[in-house]
Amino acid sequence: MSGGSYFLTVFSIMLQVFSLSIGIYYLIIGLIGFLPMRDRNKQIKNEIHKFALIISAHNEEAVIANMVNSLRQLDYPSDAYDIFVIADNCTDNTAAAAREAGAQVCVRDVPSLRGKGHALEWMFEKLYQMDKQYDYISVFDADNLVDKNYLRAMNERANQGFKVIQGFLDSKNPYDSWITAAYSFCFWSINRIFQLSRYKAGLCCELSGTGFVIAVEVLKKLGWGATCLTEDMEFTMKLALNDEKVAFAYDAKVYDEKPLTLRQSWRQRVRWMQGHCDVASRYFFKLIKKGVRERKLSCVDCAVYLVQPIRIIATGIITFFAYAQTFHPDGDLGFVQIAYLFNNSPVWTAIWNIIVVIQFCYTPFVIWYERREFRPKMIFYYFTYIIYNFTWIPIAIQGMLGKNKTEWSHTKHTRTITMEELAENMKLNRLS
């Protein structure tokens, strides 16, 4: 075996062990989300907390009114929450539309500091100075719609003593296109096997950009400071380093608009990956150090999540060489697939085959379990979902190469659906 071939053999095994190890870890943690486990967190007080609901909006006149109206219909005492819209560097009629819908509007005109993270930091400082004070702040995007039970579910978690809580993210346009379906499949899976499983396991859940609440006392103590392209991820890591866990409220549902086209999706996900790699470069080793020294699995778990872009790229490399070797004239580039190492062992071969079957069936099962609906179109969309997942490979590479870029890009939202229309669509989906 030549030196180059030997290097590729060792490299291929290392990549596969790395990728497979993280995959098995995620599988084990994810299975906890299906356990019929009662909520271990007991109610420690019985209060109606006061919430400031903040919507960050940049040129969102098409959707802002429907979002504000959904918040005004919350099943929660009307004197215990207020709705604020940040009209952030807007050049359209977002502010007027928000006021007409019944929100308090704060106009921000700071072109040099664009992006949601900067807008939130600006708004938090304003809230601290107001005569009326709040216990919690909840953050949303302008394209969202919010279930009427949202604040009651969040208040329940607050009464259990949690200071930071992420709600359930759903899709308001799951079947508009194959791209929206892919996003929806992804988020439905994340709610069950990532967020709920970590909450049940006592780990730190992840903030997801919208539909979350933070105790004002925590914000004042730690400061926001999350102004990168993925401010939610940055603040999650900051919380983990300061021994604050993000809880999950399954019944606090927020419906988000998903991009319609691959081009829109690509831009958005590149921005996510740039921010992800930026946060990973600044927080990974801090989290590992704290997790190992203080035996805090939450910190280690957050650190594992931060290496996801590397795992995606590793999977791409593995896939490329596997196919390249298959079609190579000699059939041997030195790339060794782990599965072949077990050919002479019936036990390990059986275990490997079980892993392959689980990987193939796991996601469809999770999607069905979460939605309890079946539409023939979902079969087609599942195969396009596989294509969508492969697009993460070049996106991860692009994001890693551009991790130092901080230019914020706006995703245009146009799906002007109301909460009533959404409820009717969901009912029809389950009947079809």
N, C-alpha and C positions, 0 to 999 in steps of 0.2 A: 504493500500500500504506500503510495507516494505521500510526501509531507502535506501537500494541499488536500489530498483525499482524506488523510487522517484528521486534519484540522476540521474539515467539513463534517466528518462523522461525529467528532466530539461536540462540535457546535450544534449539529442537528439534535443530538440527544439532550443537550443542555436546554435548548429552546423548547423542546417538547416537554421536558420535565417541568420547566418553569410554567408553561402555559397550562399543562394538565393539572399541576398542583393547585394553581389558583382556581381552575375550573371545578375541581373536586371540592375545594374549600367553599366556593360559592354554592355548590350543590348541597352540601351538608347544612350550611347556614340557611339556605333557601327552603329546605324541607321543614324547618321549624315553623314557617309561615302557614303550614297546613295542619299543624298539631292543634287539637281541640283544647287549647290551653286557656283557662280563665285568666282574666286580667289580674295580675299579681299586685297591681298598684291600687291600694285602698284610698278611698276618699278621706282626706285629712281635714277638710273644711267645707263649708257650704256657703259660697258667696256668689253673687252676680258681679263678675268682674267688668270693669269698664274698658272698652276696646276703641282704639283709634284705627280705622280701616283706611289704609293708604293705597291709592292706585297711581302708579307711575305711568304717565302717558306722554308719548311724543307723536304728534300728528295722528291722533286716533279718533277723529270726529265721527268716523263711520261706525265705531263699535262702543264708544264710551258710554252712551246713554243706556244701552241695554245692560251693561255691566253695573252701572249705578243703580238702575231699577231692580236688578236682582239682589243687590245688597239692601235696598230699602224694604224688600219683602222677607228679610230674615226673621225666623221665629225666635226672637230674642227681644227683651225690653228695649223699646226705641230710645229711651233716655240713657241706656247703658252703652251706646256706641254712636260714633260719628263717622261720616264718610268724607275723606279728603282726596282730592285729585291734584297731583302735581302736573301742571301743564308745562312740560319740560322742553324748553327751546322749540316751542311749536310755531309753525308758520301757517296753520289752518285754524279751524273754528273749534278745536278741542275744548278750550276753556269755556266758551259759550254753551256748547252742547252739554258739558258736565254740570254747569250751573243750572241750566234749564231742567236737567234731570233731578236736581236736588242735592248735589254735592257741594261742599265747600272747596273752592278752587284756590290753589296757591300757584302763581305764575313764576316760573324760574327761567331766567334768561342769562345763561352763562355758557356761551358757545365754546369756550376754551376747555370746559370740563363736561364733556358729553358722556352719557351713559347712565344706566339705572343706579349703579352703585353710588355715583356722585349725587344723583337726585335724591336718593334716600337719605344719605348723610345730611344733606341740606335740610330736608324735611324733618328729620329727627330733632335737629337743633331748634327748629321752629316750635315743635311740639313741647319741648322742655320749657319753653318760655311762656306758654299759654297759661291763662288763668285756670282753665279746666285741665285737670291732670288725669292720666289714664294709667291703668294697670298693665295693659298689654297693647302692643302695636301689631296689626296684621297687614301683611304686604300682598298686593295683587298686581297682575298685569291688566292693561285696559281691555284686552280681547277676551277676558275670562267671563264666565257666568258662575254663580255661586249657589249651591244647594241651600235651601232655607234652614237646614239643621246645622249649618256650618259652625256658628258661634256657640250653640249649645254643646256640640261635641268638643270644641276647643275649651269651653269653660269647664267641662267635666275633667279634662286633662289638667287644667290649671288648678282645679280643686284637689287633684291628686299630688300637687306639688311641683309639677313640671314648669320650667321657665321658658323653654323653647319647644315648639310643637309644629310638625309638618302635617298638612292635611293630605287627603287622597286626591291625586291628580288624574283626571279623566279627560276624555276628548269630546268636544262639542261637534266635531265634524269627522267621525271615524271613517266614513265610507265615501268621502268626496273624491278620493283618488287613491291610487296604490301607495302613494307617499303618505297620505294622512292615515291610511290603514296601518302602514308599517310603524309610524309613530305611536299609534294607538296600541298596537300589539305590544310594543316595547314598554309603554307606560303602564298598561294593565299588568304586565309581568313584574315590573319593578315594584308596584304597590304590594304585591303578594310576597314575592320571593326575596325582595331586597329590604323594603321598608318595614312591613309587618313582621317579617322574620327577625329583624334586628331589634325591633321593639320588644317582641316576646322573649328574645334572648338577653335582654338587658344591655344591648350595645347601643352605639350612637347612630341614629338614623341620619339621612342626608337632607339638608334643605334643598328644595327643588326650584327655587327662583320665584315661585308664587304660591299662594295658599298656605302661608305659614305665619305663626305668631311668635313674638319675642317679648318677654317681660321687660318693662321699661327699666327696672332696676338693673337687669343684666346689661342692657345697652349702655346705661350710664356708667356702670362699673368697668366694662371691657372696652367701650367705645365701638363704633361701627368699623370704620377703617377699611371696609371691603369695597374697593373701587376698581378692581380688575374686570376682565371680560366675563368672569364667572364669579360674581360677588357672593352668590349663595354658597358655592363650594368653599370659597376662601373663609367665609364666616363660620362654616361648619368646622373647619380645621382649627380655627381660632378657638371655638367653643371646646373642642376635644382637648386642646392643650391646656385649657383652663378648667378642666374637670366638669364641664357642663354637657349633658347629653341631650340630643334632640329626640323627643318622643314622637310617636306617630298616632294620629287620630284617624282611624279608618273611615269613620262616619262623617268626617268634615270634608265634603266633596267639592272640588273646584273643577270646572270644565274649561279646558284650554283650547284655543284654536291652533290647529296644526297646519304647517305650510302645504300648499297644494302641489307644487312642482318639485322635481329633483333639484333644479337650479336654486330655488329658494331654500330648500332643505340643506343643500351643500353649503351655502353661505352661512347659514345658521350653525350647522354642526362644526364647520371649520372654526368659527368664533368660539364655540364651546370647547373645542380641542385646544385651541390656543390658550384659553383661560385655564383649562385643566392642566396642561403642561406647565404653565407659569406657576400655578398653585403647587403642583407636585415638586417643582424645583426649589420652592421656598419652604415647604412644610414636611416633605417626606422624612428626611432624616431627623427632624425635631420630634415627629410623632413616633418614629421607631425608637429613638433614644428614651423618650418618656415612657413609652409602652413597655420596653424591656426593663428599664431601671425600676419603675414603679409597678410592674406587672399589671398593666392596664390593657386588657384585650381591646377595648374600644379604640385606643390610639393605634394599635397595630392594625386593626380592621380598617380604620380610615386610611392608613398608609398603604395597605394592600389595594384599596380602591384607587388611590392616586397613581398606581403603576398600570392602570388599565390601558392607557395608550400604548405602552410598551408591549403589553400582552397582545393587543390587536395587531401591532406590526409583526410581532413574533409569529402569530397565527398566519399572517399573510406570507411571511417568508417560508414557513413550513409548507403551506399549500402550494406555493410556487415551485419549490424544489421537488415536492412529491410528484407534481404533474410533469415537470421538466425531466425528472429521472424516468418516469413511465414512458415518455416518448423519445428518450435518448437512444441512439443506435446501440450503444453498449449496454444500456439498461442499468448502469452503475455510475453515479457521480460521487459516491461516497456518502450520500445522504441516507441515513439509517432511520427507518420508521420504527418507533418503539414496538408497535404491534408485531413486527416480524421477529423481535427478540423472544416472543412468547410462543412461537410456532411449535416448539417441542414440548410445551407444557400445557396439558389439557386444562388444568385449573386456571392458569393465568390467561390462556386463550379465552376461556369462558368468561372470566372477569372482564377482559377487554371488550368482548362482544356485548356484554351487558351494559358497559359504559357507553358504547356506540349507540345502542338501542335507546338508552335513557336520554342521551343528547338529542336524538332525532325526535323523540316523542314528548320530551319534557315541556318545551315551549307551547306546542299546540294544546297540551293538557292544561297548562296554566291559564292560557287564554280562555279556553272553554270554562274552566272552573271559576274564573273570575267573572265572566260575563253571563254564563249559563244561557247562551244563545247559540244557535247554529244557523248560518246562512250559507247557501252554496257558494256565494261569492267569496266567503272567507277562505275556502280551500285555495282558490286562485290567488288571493291576497297573501296567503301564507307562503307560497312559492316566490312571489315578488318580494316578500319580507326577507327571504334568504338573500336575494339580490341586494336589497337595501343594506343588510348586514355586511356584505362584502364591500360596499362602498365606504364603510368605516375605515378600511385599510389605507387607501390613499388620503382620506381625510385626516387620519391620525398622523400620517407622515407630514402632511401639509401643516397641521396644527403644531406638531413638534418643531418643525423648522421655523415657524412664525410665532413661537411662544412669547417673544419679546415685543411683538406688535400689540399695541393697545387701542388701535382705532376701532371704535364701536360702530356697528352697522345695524340699521333698523330693519326689522322684518315687518313688511306691510300687512295689515290685517283688514279683511274685507267681509268676513262671514257675519253678516248682521242678523244673527239668529237670536230670538228671545228665549227666556227660560221656559215659557209655555210651549213654544215650538220644539225646544230640545226635549222636554218631557214627552211630547207626543211622538217624536221621532224614536225615542228610546222604547216606547211602548210598541210601536210598529215593528222595530227591529226584533223584539223578543217574540212577536207573533209570527213573523215571516219565516 
